[in-house]
């Protein structure tokens, strides 16, 4: 009986992971199409870039909007309409020749796919416990890490052969298959939700999250982590072309080791979390990430090989941090997991969006070694302070329980 339940949970795990992989594919497959979209619709590059920014912005906002809906109404209630919306939006994007209409339905595509990674994470939190949950989060993050690596290659090849229409028809086909699979296999709620959605209920849900010291610590570090990560990957091609005078082909290849190290980091976390406590991993990964950022600042303009090694180590830390934070969030918020993961994803996306802009302004006036060195030091200091805060809170709770 237990084997059957475990087998069923494993099947659902891979179903939601593949669905989340598709959501990431949907976002990242678009990048190589930008020149094609510009020429096909005869619009400015600014307008095409707007379609990229809107997709990310909507994805971020929907994390907050959908998190509570998942908690109150259940994951299936949100998932099936989301995939249906993705199918419809993808079809319109494939057939329209009007850029305004294309932009509207590309935005609706973002609304549809935004729910899928959030549902995947909350479903994993519901189906698995203990180290099994951490292992499942590692599997989930590994697939999410692979998507950005293969999506641009796939999008570029299909776009070259079949224009942008072909890419969106591919997304239509995949989303229909996923719709059928989730309609048949995605589990229904075990019992109807008794809570009605109201402003007070939703607000109380989020109050619990923001009053939790561990939750706040993870959210703060997550924001800073993705702020720095996206600042770094946006700055990297400028450094490689201006300082090391490398061609764009070589620059593109140098991203590959970092992508591979991200995947490796997720796989490593999947196994080591079974034998090392999450609190210890929290300390370890944060320190590795912080010192990697500092090392990048020290090596970036001195040694290309040294910098590449540092970036690989940094990639491994990021690959482990993301499923680690997600596992800790789902462990901490058992009863409002959807809302908590929604806030977590929202904070990550805001960090991704703000990082390149703010760091770009700083790098225009301040030496890059100082900027990234300061960010690395800030990350290390915050990691220590928040770890002390979490430990003190746990000690107080333990004393109350023993009295």
BELSUL-V234522 format. One record per backbone hydrogen bond with DSSP energy under -1.0 kcal/mol. NH is the residue of the N-H (numbers start at 0). CO is the residue of the C=O. If there is no record, write none. Layout:
# BELSUL-V234522
NH & CO
NH & CO
This chain:
# BELSUL-V234522
4 & 0
5 & 1
6 & 2
7 & 3
8 & 4
9 & 5
10 & 6
11 & 7
12 & 8
13 & 9
14 & 10
15 & 11
16 & 12
17 & 13
18 & 14
19 & 15
20 & 16
21 & 17
22 & 18
23 & 19
24 & 20
25 & 21
26 & 22
27 & 23
28 & 24
32 & 29
33 & 30
36 & 32
37 & 33
38 & 34
39 & 35
40 & 36
42 & 37
47 & 43
48 & 44
49 & 45
50 & 46
51 & 47
52 & 48
53 & 49
54 & 50
55 & 51
56 & 52
57 & 53
58 & 54
59 & 55
60 & 56
61 & 57
64 & 60
65 & 61
66 & 62
69 & 65
70 & 66
71 & 67
72 & 68
73 & 69
78 & 74
79 & 75
81 & 77
82 & 78
83 & 79
84 & 80
85 & 81
86 & 82
87 & 83
88 & 84
89 & 85
90 & 86
91 & 87
92 & 88
93 & 89
94 & 90
95 & 91
101 & 97
102 & 98
103 & 99
104 & 100
105 & 101
106 & 102
107 & 103
108 & 104
109 & 105
110 & 106
111 & 107
112 & 108
113 & 109
118 & 114
119 & 115
120 & 116
121 & 117
122 & 118
123 & 119
124 & 120
125 & 121
126 & 122
127 & 123
131 & 128
133 & 129
134 & 130
135 & 131
136 & 132
137 & 133
138 & 134
139 & 135
140 & 136
141 & 137
142 & 138
143 & 139
144 & 140
145 & 141
146 & 142
149 & 145
150 & 146
153 & 149
154 & 150
155 & 151
156 & 152
157 & 153
158 & 154
159 & 155
160 & 156
161 & 157
162 & 158
165 & 161
167 & 163
168 & 164
169 & 165
170 & 166
171 & 167
172 & 168
173 & 169
174 & 170
175 & 171
176 & 172
177 & 173
178 & 174
179 & 175
180 & 176
181 & 177
182 & 178
183 & 179
184 & 180
185 & 181
201 & 197
202 & 198
203 & 199
204 & 200
205 & 201
206 & 202
207 & 203
208 & 204
209 & 205
210 & 206
215 & 211
216 & 212
217 & 213
218 & 214
219 & 215
220 & 216
221 & 217
222 & 218
223 & 219
224 & 220
225 & 221
226 & 222
227 & 223
228 & 224
229 & 225
230 & 226
231 & 227
232 & 228
233 & 229
234 & 230
235 & 231
238 & 234
239 & 235
240 & 236
241 & 237
242 & 238
243 & 238
245 & 239
250 & 246
251 & 247
252 & 248
253 & 249
255 & 252
258 & 254
259 & 255
260 & 256
261 & 257
262 & 258
263 & 259
264 & 260
265 & 261
266 & 262
267 & 263
268 & 264
269 & 265
270 & 266
271 & 267
272 & 268
273 & 270
274 & 271
275 & 271
280 & 276
281 & 277
282 & 278
283 & 279
284 & 280
285 & 281
286 & 282
287 & 283
288 & 284
289 & 285
290 & 286
291 & 287
292 & 288
293 & 289
294 & 290
295 & 291
296 & 292
297 & 293
298 & 294
299 & 295
301 & 298
302 & 298
306 & 302
307 & 303
308 & 304
309 & 305
310 & 306
311 & 307
312 & 308
313 & 309
314 & 310
315 & 311
316 & 312
317 & 313
318 & 314
319 & 315
320 & 316
321 & 317
323 & 319
324 & 320
325 & 321
326 & 322
327 & 323
328 & 324
329 & 325
330 & 326
331 & 327
332 & 328
339 & 335
340 & 336
341 & 337
342 & 338
343 & 339
344 & 340
345 & 341
346 & 342
347 & 343
348 & 344
349 & 345
350 & 346
351 & 347
352 & 348
353 & 349
354 & 350
357 & 353
358 & 354
359 & 355
360 & 356
361 & 357
362 & 358
363 & 359
364 & 361
365 & 361
370 & 366
371 & 367
372 & 368
373 & 369
374 & 370
375 & 371
376 & 372
377 & 373
378 & 374
379 & 375
380 & 376
381 & 377
382 & 378
383 & 379
384 & 380
385 & 381
386 & 382
387 & 383
388 & 384
389 & 385
390 & 386
391 & 387
392 & 388
393 & 389
394 & 390
395 & 391
396 & 392
397 & 393
398 & 394
399 & 395
400 & 396
401 & 397
402 & 398
